[in-house]
Amino acid sequence: MKIIKSIFKGLIVIIMMLFLMLAGYYFYKSYNSWSNLRLLGEKALVIEINGNIYRDLNKNGKLDIYENPTETISNRVEDLISQMTVEEKAGTMFITMTGIRPNGNPFEKPFFPMSFEDVMFNRILRPTSDMIVVKKMNSFNIIDSYQPEIMATYNNKIQLMSEKTRLGIPVTIATDPRHGSESNPGATIYTSSFSSWPSPLGLAATRDRALVKEFGDIARQEYRAIGITLGLHPMADLATEPRWARVGGTFGEDANLVSEMTKAYVLGFQGDSLNHQSVATMTKHFSGAGPQKNGEDAHFPYGTEQVYPGNNFNYHIIPFTEGAFPAKTAQIMPYYGVPIDQTNENVAFGFNSQIINDILRDSLGFDGVVCTDWNIISKGALGEPRAWGVENLTELQRVKKAIDAGCDQFGGENSPELIVELYKTGEISEERINQSVKRILRDKFKLGLFDNPYVDIKKSKQIVGNNDFRKKGEIAQAKSTILLKNNLLPLQKGMKIFIKGVKDVSEYEKFGQVVEDFNDAEIVLLKINTPFDPRDDYFLEMFFRQGRLFYNEDEKNEIMGLIKQKPSVVIVNLERPAILTEISEEAGALLVEFGISDKVLSSLIFGELKPEGKLPIQLPSTWESILNQKEDMPFDLENPLFPFGFGLSY
């Protein structure tokens, strides 16, 4: 009994200690938030002149040039920058992640109960007020997915917080793509309330520029309805390396096709020129992130090198010169990788003056915002900085090198004090800081944020994911699906089918008789994913499906054990160029899709809709052909199972 009592007392003590620690942590965070928020002033005053209403953002009782929508954007930028402190300018040069609470409030202090995601975000994200009030930042990318009214509420609250700062500079809210069917932090954010479309690889499979532009226009409307004004996309990279984890985010391996798709995509989001209805695009990753050595991704230390064994560096710039730039993309992001032996120093693109200053700025004449990829300067909660090629430099030296290389803004970082220190020591001039800040402010003015950054919460529910938008997305899903082999489709209605791998079996029951016993089936319907090597050495690896493209023995035995016994339809979710040789030999019909609902897939299988897609990449026949191809060369797989452009129909 004494032992039990001792254990019980010990547990009580531990619980009390945990409670006190949590309480202390909560009150510390709460006090920090309170201290920040009390530094804010009042909301912007309203000035009426000749019947027109203006927002007095700096609360001085008069209409400044930067507050006047009738002034030219260049005049407004010059007026504002003349009023900004160095600290405010430095804060403008940073953009990082921020979170949303389930009630639409900004992430400020701990709240209970918290989901796993909330706990994680609370650990890695700074309070919003700390970044806006203390660090003077005014650009953020959101990583949460909620219903539209919650996200619209968040926009209005964070804009009000920013409005109460000294100059009332509005917030630019950015996001990774949200219109796919899966979530992959660092690349895509699945948002169920949005309309659902195929991946960029699937959009390219449609070969339909008008459809891609329409997608951009619909996504633009959904973004603007909840306050998002900057898309951290599209990817204009070429998928010349089959093993690369991010092939599915590209428009394929052909520079001409990728150029066409990129141009249509940007025009859909931005329009012919950036305006109050636009969403600015940050096209990435200059000068082309596709040729990763052995397909390893540059998010990780083992994937730092981009290689060009085919001497094909310039080919990867074509989607920018023929796609993104003719469409006037507002912003550009370089990648993490190091273009080995392509410039005078082997450092990552974001630190590489020859890539940004010489090629992008001087040769190609790009004068928009250049923002680094996320987390290239400082160590964060997600790991070591991706400062490839400059690991020996201090954080201060890295910031200087990136600015000297031509970058304007730092992604995934919140250290404006580093720029302030560089200014105070004379290592970076205020003139150079002004150059970058002017570019960033120019986009804010063009997007109309200074005139009205708020959104209509009720209207957001009517716009986001409306029936018309969803139907357009379903049309694109069907049109992107590629039929590679066919001896069975379309299936006759009423057939007995055994189904594995789909989410919503009820959609197939509308056309056929779904059986639970394999032996009762006339047809097997099997949906599978692209193979990959699971890795877990680094946090983000769980979200990056990379490595092998062949099915291992266990996977193969499971697949072949089903499709060898009965007539079979196999559908592959194609994220990368999977090796489908043995599957193709046995399957009666073989399709690949790029994010498709069971509603659309069942309609395709039973002939209500027709697959129309054409491959935007080659599909390999063997693993050896992948090992022998060159990372920077398109169309160099030996004896591909299915060539670029292949696609059947019925």
N, C-alpha and C positions, 0 to 999 in steps of 0.2 A: 504493500500500500504506500509505503514511504517513497518508493521509486516512482509509482504512478503520480503521486502528489508532486514530486519534484519535476517530473516531465510536464505535468499540467502547468505548474508555475512557470517553467521555462517557456512553454508555448505562449502563455499570457504575456510574459516579458517581451518575447519576440514580436508578437502581434502589436503590442503597445509601441515598441520601437519603430516598427514599420509604419504604424499610423502616424506617429510623430514625424517620421521622415517625409511621408507623403504630405502631411499637413504643412510642414516647413517648406517643402518644395512648392506646394500650391500657393502659399502666402508670399513666398519669394517671387514667383512668377507674377502673381497678382499685383504686388507692389511695383514690380518693374514696369508692368503695363500701365498702372496708374500714373507712375512717374513720367512715362513717355507721353501719355495722352494729355496730361495737364500742361504740357509745353505747347500744345496746339492752340491756335487762336480761334476766332469765330469763322463761320462759313462766309463765303463770298457775299459781299453786298450787291445789291441790284441797283444799277444806274439807268435812269430813263432820259434819253436825249431825243427830242423831236419825235416822240412816240415809240422809239425803238428801245428795247431792253438789252442791257449789257451786263456782263458779270464782272464785278470789280474784284478780281482774283487776289490782288495784293492789298486790298482793303484800304486804299489811300484816298478814297472819295472822289477820284477822277478817272476818266477813261484813258488808260495807257494804250500805246500803240499795239502792244502784244495782246491786249484784251479786245481789240477792235476788229471784227470779222471783215470789215470793208478794206482794211489795209492789205498790202501784199504780204505773202508769207515770208519773203526775205526780210521785209521791214519788221514784221512781228518777231521773227527770230532774233534779229539784231537788237531790238529793244529789250527783249527778255534776257538775252545773254548779258547785256550791259548791266542788268540789275542783279544777276546771280553772283553769289560768293563762289570761291573756289571749291568749298565743301559741297555746295549744291551742284556744281558742275561735275565734280567727281562722282557724286551719288548717281547722277544721270547716266554715267558710263558703266553701270552695273545692272544686270538682270538676273534674278535667281528664282528658285521655286518658293511658292508660298501655299498655304493650305486654307481650306474652307471648313468651317464647322457645319454640322448637319442642319443648323437653323439659318445658315447663310451668313453668319458672322465671320469676320476674319479670324485666323488662328492667332490667339493672343495668350491665353493661359490655359492650364489643364482643365478638362471638363470630364464629367462622369455621367454614365458609363462610356468607356472608349472602346472602339473596335481595335483589332490588331493594327490596322492601317493608321488609325488615329494615334495609337501609342508610338508607332514608328515615326510618323510625321512630327509628333510633338517632340521627339528626341532629336530629329535632324533639322527641323525648321526653326528659324528665329521668329519671335513674335513680330507680327506685321508692323506694329507701331514702332518697334525698334529699328526696322529697316526704313520706314517712311520718315519718322520724326528725327531719329538720331543719325542715321546714315544718309538721309536725304535722297533715298532711292525712289524711283518712280516708274519702274518697269519690273514686271513679275510674270512668271509662267505658272499656271495653275495645273495641279496634278490630280484633282478630285473629280469625281463624276456624281452629280446629283441631278435631280429634276430641274427643269429650266428655271422655275420660279426661285429655287434656292440659289442657283448660280447668278441669276439676275439680281437678286437681293444682295448677294456678296459684292457684285460689281458696284452697286450704288453705295454700299457702305464703305468700301475701300476708296471710292472716288471722293466721298464726303470727307474721309479722314485726310486725304491728300489735299482737298480743297482748303482745309483749315491750316495748312502749312503757310509759311511766310508769303510765297508767291503763288500758291494755289496750282502748281504744276500737276496736271492730271496724270493718272496711271495708265500705262500701256499694259494690257493684259494679253499674254501670249499663251499658246498651247501647242503641244505635239498633235498629230492627226487624231481625230476622234470618230471618224466615220467608218472604221473597219469593224470586223466581227470579233476581234480579240484584243486583249490588253497586253502590252509589252513595255513596261516602264523604261524610259530612255528612248523609245521609238514611237509607240502608239498608246493611246488611252481610250479604251472602250467606253463609250457613253451610250447606254441603252436608249436614252430619250431622244437621241439624234437619229436621223435617217441612216440606214445601213447600206454601204456600198462595197464593191470589191476592193481589194488592195490595189495600190498603184500598178503592180504587175498585171493584175486583172484588168484595170482600165486600159493598159496598153494592149492587152489581148483583144479588146473590142475594135481596135484600129479606128475609133470614132472620135475625131477631134471635137466635133460639136457636142457629143455626149460628155466628154471630159470637161469642156468649158461649162456645160450646164451643171455638172457636179460641183465645180468650183463656185458657181453662182449660188447654188442651193446651200452649200457649206458656208459660204459667206453670209447668207441671210441668217442661218442658224447661229453662227458665231456672233454676229452683231447683235442679235436679239438678246444675248446674255452678257454682252459687254466685251467679248474677245475681239481685238482689233489687229492682232499679229499672229500669223500662222508660222510655226517653226518647220516649214515645209514649203515646196516639195523637195524630194531628193532627185537631183539631176545626175546622179552617179550612174555609171554604166556597169551592168552586172556581167563583167567579163570574167570574173572569178566565181565558178559555181559554188564553191564551199562557203563563201562569205555569208554570215548570218543575216545580212540586211538586203539580200537580193529581192525579197518580197516587197520591200519599200521602194524599189526602183521601177522604172518603166522598161527594163530589159537591157539587152546588150548592144543593140543597134543604135548608133549615134543619131542617125536621121529620125528614127521612130521616137527615140527619147526626146529629141529636140522638139518634135511636133507635139508630143504629149505635154512636155514642160511648158511650152508656150501657151497651149490651150488652158492648162491648169492655172497658170499665173493670171491670164486674162480673165478667167472665171472669178477668181478671188478679188482681183484689184480693179477690173475694168480696164478701159484703154489708158487711164491715168489714175493715180491715187487720189481718192476723194472721200467725202464724208460718209459714203456708203460702203467703201472698200474695206477689205481686210488685207493688210500688207503681208507680202510673202517674204520669208527669209529662205531663199533657195540655197540648198546645200548639196554637196560639200565641196566648195572650190578647192583645188582644180580637178576634182573627180576622185572619189574615195573608193572606187571599185577594186583596183588591183592590189588587194591586200595579200601579202606573202602567205602562201599556203591557205589562203582564205581566212586567216585568223583576224579577229576584229580588233581595231585599235583602241577600243575601250579598255583593253587589258594589256599588261606588260608584254605578254608573248605575241601581241599583234601590232607592234609599233611600226613595222616596216611596210611601206608600199613599194612595190618593185615593178620594173618595166623591162623584162627580158626580151620583149618584142620591140623595144624602142618605140613605144606607141603612146608616149605621154600626151602629145597634142590631140590625139583622137578623143581623149577624155574631156577636153575643154569644149568640144563642139556643142554639147547640149546647153552650155552657158551662152556661147556666142551666137548660136542659131535658135535658141529657145528662150532662156530666161531673160537675156538682155534685150532682144527685140520686143519682149512683152513688158519690159521696164520693171522687172522685179525690184522691189524697194530695198531689199537687204540680202546679204550674202553671209553664209557661215562656212569657214574652212573646217576640215576634219582634224582628228587627233593625230593621224598617221604622219610618218616621216617619208617624204618622197626620196628614196635612196638614190644618191648620186645624180639628181636632176637639177640641183642648184649648187651654189658655192658653199653651202653648209648643210649637213644632214640634221636638220631640226624640223619639228612638226610644222604643219602648214600655218598655224596660228602665230608662230614665232618667226616665220620665214619671209623676210623682206622681198626676196626675189619673186615669190609667189604672189604676195599681196600688193606691194608697192610697184614692182616692175611690171608684172604681167596683168594683174587685175586692175590696178589704178592707171598706170601709165600707158601700157599697150592697148588695153581694152576700154579705157576711159570710164570705168565704173566709179561714180561719186556718191553712191548710196552708203548705208550703214554696213560695216563689216563687224559682225559679232562672233566672238570665239565660241567654239563648242564648250560644253559645260565642264567646269572643274579642271581647268588646266593650270591653275595657279596655286591653290591652297589645298591642304589636306582637309577632308570633310568627313562627315558621318558615313559616307558611302565609300570611303577608302582614300588611298594616296592620290595626289594630283596626277593628272595625265599630262605631265610636262615632258613629253618625250623629246629627247635630244638636248634638253636643258635641265636635266635632273640636278645638276651640280649648282645651278643658280638659286639664289634666295628668292622668296616670294616677291620682294621688291624689284629684284633684277628681272624676274620673269615679266612682271607688269610693264616695266620699261621696254623690254625687248619686244613685247607684243605691240605696244603703242608705236614704237619705232618702226615695226614691220608694217604698220598701216591699219591695225585694228582700232575700232571705235568703242566697242562695248565688250564687257566680260560676262560670259554666260555661266550661270551656276555659282557665282561668287558674290560675296557681299563685303568687300574690303575697300571701300572708297578711300579710307585713310591712307592706303598705300600710294594712291595718286596724289593725295594732298602732301604726303611726305616727299614724293619726287618733285613736286612743284616747289616746296619750301627749300629744298636743297639745290634747286636750279637744274635738276637733271631732265625735267620736262617743262617746257615753257607753257605759259597760259595760252599763248597763241595756238599751240598744238592741241591743248585740251579743248579750246574753243572750236577748233576744226571738227572734232568728233562730236561735241555736244550740239553744234549747229545741225549736223546731219540727223541726229536723233530727234531733236526738237522739230525739225522740218517735217518729219513723218507724222509727229503728233498733231501738228497744225493741219496738215493735209487730210488727216483722218477725222478732223473735226472735234478732237478731244477737248481743246481749249474752249470751244463754243458750247458743247453739251456732251459730257461723257456719260450721262445717265441713260438708263434704258427703262422701258415700260414693262413692269413685271408681269402684268396681266397679258400683255401682247406677246411676251416671250413664250407663254404656254401655247398660244395659237400658231406661232411660227415654227418652233423647234419640233421636228419629228412629225409634222402634219401629214395627213394621209397622202396628199399629192407628192410630197417629197419622198415618202416611203415607197410609193409605187414606182417613182423614177429610179430609186435605188434598186428595187427588185428587177426592173427592166435591165439595168446595168449588170446585175448579178447573172442573169440568164445569158445576156449577150457576151459576157466575158468567159463563160464556161466553154471549155475546149473538148471536143470529141476526138479522141486519138485512135480508137479502134471500135468497130461496130459490126457485130453479127446478131444483135438481139434487140436493139432499140428502134423505135419506142416500144415499150412493153404493152401487151394487151391488157386492157382494164379487166379487173376481176381475177387476175392471176394470183396464185398463192406464193407469197414472197417471205423469205426469212431475212431479217434486217439486223445488221450490226454496225455500230459506230455512229448512228445518227442521234440527234437530241430529241426530236419530236416525232415519234412514230405515228401519231394521229394524222399527220399530213399525208402519209402514204396509205392509210386506211380509207381515205377518200377515193382512191383509185383501185386499190387491190385488196386482197385478203392477206393480212399480216399474220403469219403463223409463228408460234413459239417453238414448235418442234422442228428442228432442221430437216428431219426425214419427211415431213409433210409438204415441204416447199417445192415449188416448180422452179423458182428463181432465187438466187442468193444476191442480196444487195449489201455490199460492203463498203463502208466509208473509212478511209485511213488517212494518216497524216504523213508529211515528209519526214524521213528519218533524220536523227541527229545524235550527237554525243552529249549526254547529260554531264554537266560539270558543276562543281560547287566550291571551287577554291576562292572565288570572289563573289561578293553579294549579287552583283548584276548578272552573273553568269546564268542564274536560274531563268532569266528572261531571254537569253540569247541562244537560239537553237542553231548550233553550228557544228562543224566537223563532218563526220561521214554522211554520205548520201545513199548508201546501200542499207538495206534492211538486214539486221543481224539474224543469226540462226533462229532465235526464239521468235522474233517478229515474222520472219519468213515462214516458219513452220505454221504459225497461227493463221497467216494469210492464205498460204497455199493449201493448208488443210481444209479450208472452207471452199475455195474456188475450184479446186480440182474435182470435187465430188459432184457438183451440179453446175448448170449454166449460171454464169455470174456476171453481175455488173459491178465494177470497182470504180469508186470515185476517190480521187486523191486531192486533198487540200495541198496545193502546190505553193510552198514558201520559198523553196530553192529547187534546183534541177535534180529531182530524185531519180535514182536508177530504177526503172520500171520494167526492165527486160523480161525477167521471168514472169512477172505479173501479167505483162502484156501477152505473153505466149499463152497463158492459161485462161485469161478472162475472155468472156464473150463480148463484153463491151468495156471500154476504158475511157473515163473522163477525168479531167482535172478542173478544179474550181479554185477560186481565190477569195473565199468568204461568201458563203451562200446560205440562205435560210432553207429549212426543210420544205417550206411552202413552195419556194421556187424550184428546188431540186426535184421534188416529187412531180411537179408539173413538167419538168424537162424529161424525166424518166418515162412518163406516160404520154408524151407527145403533145401536151397542151402548149408547150413552148419548145423552141428549138435552140440547141447550142450553136453559137456563131463565132466563137473565139478562135484566134490564130496565135500560135506560140510566139511570145516576145523574146524567147530564149531557146537555145538548143536543149534537148534532153539527152543525157549521155546513155550509152549502151553498157559501159563498163566503168569500174572504179579506176582501172589503169588509164583509161583515156582522160580522166580528170587529173590524175597525177602527172600526166605528160603534157597537158595544155599549159599555155603561158598566161599568167595572171592578167596581163594588160591587153590581151588580144581577143577580139570577138570571133565567134564562129570557128574556133580552132580545136573542137573536139573531134577526135578520129572516129569515123563511122557512128555518128549520133543515131540513137534509136529513133528519134523524131527530130527533123530539122526545124530551124527557125521558120516561122510562118505557116507551119503545118496545122491543119484543123479540118475535120470533116463536119458534115451536118446530115440531116435527114428531113 
